[in-house]
Each structure stands twice: as C-alpha cells, then as structure tokens.
Amino acid sequence: MNFIMNIKDLKAETILGIFDWEKKAKRPVILTIELHLEKSKAGDSDDMSDAVDYAMLEENIIKRLEASNYNLIERLVTDIGQLILSLDKRILKVTVEADKPGALKQARSISISATFNQ
C-alpha cells in the first residue's frame, strides 16, 4: 500500500519577484504539497521511525524559503520540490503548488505547480 500525504496551505515568507520593490521585503507565499510515499511500514507498525516526518519537512521548507531570494515563482517551486525529495528517500514523487497572494490586482493570487520524481 502506498500513501499520499498532503501538506495544505503552508505559509512562509520569502523574497519573491523581479521588481525592485518586491526585492525589498519578504512577502507571504502559500504552499500546497502532495507527497507520494513508498509502501510504508508505518501503517502496520504505528511507529514514527517508519513514517515520513512531516514536521521535519515543514521546518526545512520554511527555513529554505526564509533564507532564499527568488525572481520567479517557477524557481521557488523547483527549489522546494528538489529540497523535499532530498530530505527523505521514501518520498517517490512530490507536487508543489506555490501561491503568490496579491500578485494580480483582480485575483486573490497567482500560483504555479510542478511535479518532481525521485
């Protein structure tokens, strides 16, 4: 049995944009992440050592975003997708969607998503 783990609406702040005013202050981004996990013993063992540690994922993603600067949201999505795959080899595939609230005047946000494989 394979599992799908979802991290929904993970909020962090980072520098994101191409304009000078966008590079002066961190802005919020919101991530939705879908992780496809290899067959897990955790479903049978109920042991944390057999599971992907989602708190560790959250901590590493937030640290990366807060320490980084991105011109393009596409680069942000790529960076986070590659980071996630590097953190636990039991993650077979990850889809990262990043929302940039306030990027458009008449829309809540703009978002980009991409899928990365191990």
N, C-alpha and C positions, 0 to 999 in steps of 0.2 A: 504494500500500500504506500503510495506517495502522498505527501501532504502539500497543500498550498497555504502559505502564511501571508496575511495581508497586514501591512502597517498603513493605517489610514490617517491622512491629514497631519503628518509630522511637520511641525513648524520649526523653522530655524531662520537665522538672519545671516545674510552674506552680501558682498558687493556683487551686483549683477547689472550689467548694462554697458552700452557703448558711449553714452553721452557723459560729458564731464560732471554734470550734476548727479548722475547715477553713481559715479565712482567716489563721491564724497562721503556717502553714508551707507551703512548696511541697510538692506531692505528685507522684508519678510519673503520667504518662499515657503510653499506648502508642497510636501511630497506625499504621494501615494505609491506604495511599493508592494508588488506582488512577487513572492518568492516561491519557487518550485523546489521542493526539498526531496532528496533521495529517500528511498524507503527508510523509514525511521524506526529504530527500536523503542523510541520514547512512547509510542502508542501502546506498547505491551509492557515496558518496564516501569513507566511512570517515574523515570529517573532523569533529572535535569542534565546529567552528563551525556545523555543520549539525544538531547534536543538542541536545536539551534537557539542560541541565547539572544532573544530579540531586544533585551535591554542593552546588551553589548553593541548590537547593531545600531540602535538609536544613539547611543553615546558616541560611537565612532563617526556616524553620519553628521551629527551636529557639530562635533569638533572639526571635521573636514570643512563643512560649509562656513563655519565662523572664522576659520583660518585662511580661507581662499578668496580669490577675486576672479570673477568670470565676466567676459564680454558678452557671451552668448548663452542662452538657456540650454541650447543643444550641448555645449561643452559641460555645463553643470550636470546634466543628465548622464552624459558619458562618464564623467569623473565618479559620480556616485554609483553608477552601475558597476564599474570596474572595482571600486572600493569594496562593495558588498560581496562580489564574487571572491575577492581576495581574503575576506575575513573568515569564511567557513566553506570548506570544500564540499560540504553536504548540500550546499545551495547549487542546484543544477542550472537554474535559469532565473533571471530576475527582470521584471519590468518596472521601470522607474518613470513616474509621471511627476513633472515639476510644474507648479502653478506660480505665475508671477502676478500677484494682485496689483491692480492699478496701472498696469502697463498700457491699457487702452482706455480712452475716455468713456466709451459707451458699453464696456463689458466689465464684468467682475474681475476677469483675469485672462491671461493667455497661458496656455500650457503646451508642453511638449512631452511626448513619451517615447521610450525606446526599450527594446528587449535585448538582453545580453545573455549569452550562454557560457558555461564553464568551459 
